[in-house]
Amino acid sequence: MIPGLEPILHRWRLTALLASAGMLATAHGFQTFGELAPCALCLRQREVYWVAASVALAGMILTRLQGGGRFRPAFNLLLGLIFLVGTAVAVYHAGAEWKWWPGPSACASAGGAVSLDAMSGLLAGEAISAPACDTAPWVFIGLSMAGWNAVISLILAGLSLTAAAYERAKR
């Protein structure tokens, strides 16, 4: 085992809850302060973190009940599966951005950001389009937000599965 990893694995449901909340807060920050409106796939990636946070919170509560400790490995395994789904959604989104495969037809590259000007146009009866799923509005060190989300989700999945094995070995 990696030195210093045991405390994280011991409290993995709390760590997964905080990581999910942090990812949701980061996405909201990019949306609010960076004025980067989310596309349909961005929102789908957020849904995964909402599910993970809910499962982590339920796991924290249920494993504290009498006899609930036996469910720790199961909750950690479930979190691992949820984060793997998040990895798949993020890889699909990043692949659509890189034009490796087509994204969903609901959000093709004709989209743009939703701004106050666009909202006033909507009120005036003009049509606006949603942000495009196949265009990366932000890139850092060669990876878009979807690419970074894929990396982070994969790490969280690996740690979840490691935590499940850790809890099982403690028995």
Secondary structure, DSSP 8 states (H G I E B T S, - for coil): --TT-HHHHHTHHHHHHHHHHHHHHHHHHHHHTS-----HHHHHHHHHHHHHHHHHHHHHHHTTSTTGGGGHHHHHHHHHHHHHHHHHHHHHHHHHHTTSS---GGG-TT-----HHHHHHHHTT-------TTS-S-EETTEEHHHHHHHHHHHHHHHHHHHHHHHHHH-
